[in-house]
Each structure stands twice: as C-alpha cells, then as structure tokens.
Amino acid sequence: MAYVDGFVLAIPKDRLDAYKALTERAGSIWMEFGALSYVECVAEDVPYGKLTSFPRAVQARDDEVVIFSWITYESREKRDEINARVMQDPRMQDCETAAPFDPERMIFGGFTELTRF
C-alpha cells in the first residue's frame, strides 16, 4: 500500500502565482527523487463550517484561498528516504523563506493508504 503526505494551508489570493511557481519547482524535485505523484489543488467548493471545515482548520482569511495537496510514495520508508534527499537538495534551500504563506497555519501529516479503487 502507498504512503501519503497530506497538506492543507491558506495562501493569500494575490500570492497564488508565486505559490504555484514554488510548488512546480518543489514538485519536480520530489518526483525526481522518487515520489509517485505530487498534487496541488485550490479550493473551489469548501464552505466555512459551523464547527470544522478546511477554511477553519487553517484560519483562512477573506483574502486567502485554501490549498489541499498530497505527495504519494511507495512506502513510509521510501517517503523518509525521499524527503531526506529533498531537504538536502540545494534547490530547496530557499523554499521555506520564499514560502508565500504562513507555515504556522499549515496542517500536514503522513498517512498509510487504507483503500484504493
């Protein structure tokens, strides 16, 4: 079964192009080192819930859009190996400081695949 890293974050709408450029660079590096897929999605139909929702989870403001993304790997072991290589790659060194969003409001985690169709 595959292993998945998942992310939810809020991006200022006027920084979406900068975020896309950053993720195109990062995604190509993850794929180069062996990720099976790298996907970035912009929220289109994510209502603000009474108790929980994607916008609430990342404290999205009116001038921000929610991003939902994931990276898939063959296994957790491969993920750990790939992520270590990605983080050491010189092309990634400025990604954190160049991030056009507040990383403290990003939600992320690793998941073992349960079902696939």
Backbone torsions as a table, in degrees:
resi	resn	phi	psi	omega
1	MET	NA	144.6	-179.7
2	ALA	-71.6	164.2	174.6
3	TYR	-118.9	141.9	-174.1
4	VAL	-129.7	132.1	167.0
5	ASP	-98.1	126.9	-179.3
6	GLY	-116.9	149.3	-176.0
7	PHE	-140.7	142.5	170.3
8	VAL	-134.8	129.9	-179.6
9	LEU	-152.3	165.8	178.6
10	ALA	-112.2	134.3	-179.4
11	ILE	-120.2	132.9	171.3
12	PRO	-57.6	133.7	-176.7
13	LYS	-55.7	-35.3	-179.0
14	ASP	-79.0	-0.1	177.3
15	ARG	-113.2	7.2	-176.6
16	LEU	-60.7	-39.1	178.3
17	ASP	-64.4	-39.6	177.4
18	ALA	-65.0	-40.0	178.3
19	TYR	-65.0	-42.5	179.2
20	LYS	-60.3	-43.8	178.7
21	ALA	-61.8	-42.1	178.8
22	LEU	-62.8	-44.0	-177.7
23	THR	-73.4	-28.5	175.5
24	GLU	-65.1	-40.0	177.4
25	ARG	-67.8	-50.2	-177.7
26	ALA	-62.6	-44.3	-179.4
27	GLY	-59.0	-40.8	179.7
28	SER	-66.0	-32.8	178.0
29	ILE	-70.4	-45.0	178.0
30	TRP	-58.8	-43.9	-179.3
31	MET	-66.4	-39.8	178.2
32	GLU	-58.2	-37.2	-177.6
33	PHE	-89.0	1.8	170.5
34	GLY	119.9	2.7	174.9
35	ALA	-60.8	146.8	178.9
36	LEU	-80.0	-33.0	176.3
37	SER	-158.0	158.5	178.5
38	TYR	-143.0	115.3	-172.6
39	VAL	-128.7	133.2	175.7
40	GLU	-122.7	128.5	-179.1
41	CYS	-127.1	141.0	177.4
42	VAL	-100.7	131.8	-179.4
43	ALA	-60.4	136.4	177.4
44	GLU	-125.4	-39.8	-177.8
45	ASP	-131.0	74.0	-178.5
46	VAL	-130.1	86.0	-177.3
47	PRO	-63.7	151.9	176.8
48	TYR	-78.1	110.0	-175.1
49	GLY	-78.5	161.6	178.2
50	LYS	-68.4	-40.4	-179.6
51	LEU	-111.9	-48.6	-178.8
52	THR	-138.2	153.9	175.7
53	SER	-177.0	168.3	175.9
54	PHE	-59.8	-48.4	179.5
55	PRO	-61.2	-41.3	178.8
56	ARG	-63.2	-40.0	-175.2
57	ALA	-59.5	-33.9	-178.4
58	VAL	-110.3	12.1	179.7
59	GLN	52.6	45.8	-178.9
60	ALA	-64.3	135.0	177.4
61	ARG	-93.9	171.3	-178.3
62	ASP	-61.1	-28.3	-178.5
63	ASP	-92.9	14.4	-177.9
64	GLU	-122.0	158.2	174.9
65	VAL	-122.5	147.3	-179.5
66	VAL	-86.9	137.8	174.8
67	ILE	-111.8	134.7	175.4
68	PHE	-121.8	122.9	-176.6
69	SER	-142.1	162.8	177.7
70	TRP	-155.9	154.4	175.7
71	ILE	-126.6	132.5	179.0
72	THR	-109.5	149.2	-177.8
73	TYR	-136.7	163.9	176.5
74	GLU	-64.2	-36.8	-175.6
75	SER	-161.7	171.3	176.1
76	ARG	-64.4	-38.7	179.5
77	GLU	-60.9	-44.1	178.0
78	LYS	-65.0	-39.1	177.9
79	ARG	-59.5	-47.2	-179.3
80	ASP	-61.7	-41.3	179.2
81	GLU	-65.5	-47.5	-178.5
82	ILE	-64.5	-46.0	-179.2
83	ASN	-62.1	-38.3	177.5
84	ALA	-61.9	-42.7	179.2
85	ARG	-66.9	-41.6	179.2
86	VAL	-61.3	-46.4	-176.6
87	MET	-66.6	-24.2	177.7
88	GLN	-87.4	-12.6	-177.0
89	ASP	-69.8	128.9	-178.8
90	PRO	-59.1	-26.0	179.2
91	ARG	-68.0	-15.5	-179.0
92	MET	-99.4	-3.8	-171.4
93	GLN	-61.5	-32.9	-178.7
94	ASP	-97.4	3.3	-175.5
95	CYS	-62.2	-42.0	-177.9
96	GLU	-67.2	-42.8	-179.8
97	THR	-74.6	-24.6	179.6
98	ALA	-90.3	-3.3	-177.1
99	ALA	-59.5	122.0	-178.2
100	PRO	-85.9	38.0	179.6
101	PHE	-152.8	169.7	179.0
102	ASP	-88.0	103.3	-176.5
103	PRO	-65.0	-19.0	178.8
104	GLU	-69.9	-19.6	178.3
105	ARG	-98.9	5.3	178.8
106	MET	-80.9	138.3	174.3
107	ILE	-106.3	135.6	179.5
108	PHE	-151.9	159.1	177.3
109	GLY	-179.1	165.5	179.0
110	GLY	-104.4	140.4	-174.3
111	PHE	-133.5	140.2	171.6
112	THR	-88.3	134.6	-179.1
113	GLU	-64.4	135.3	179.1
114	LEU	-101.4	-50.0	178.0
115	THR	-142.5	155.6	176.3
116	ARG	-149.3	139.1	176.9
117	PHE	-120.3	NA	NA
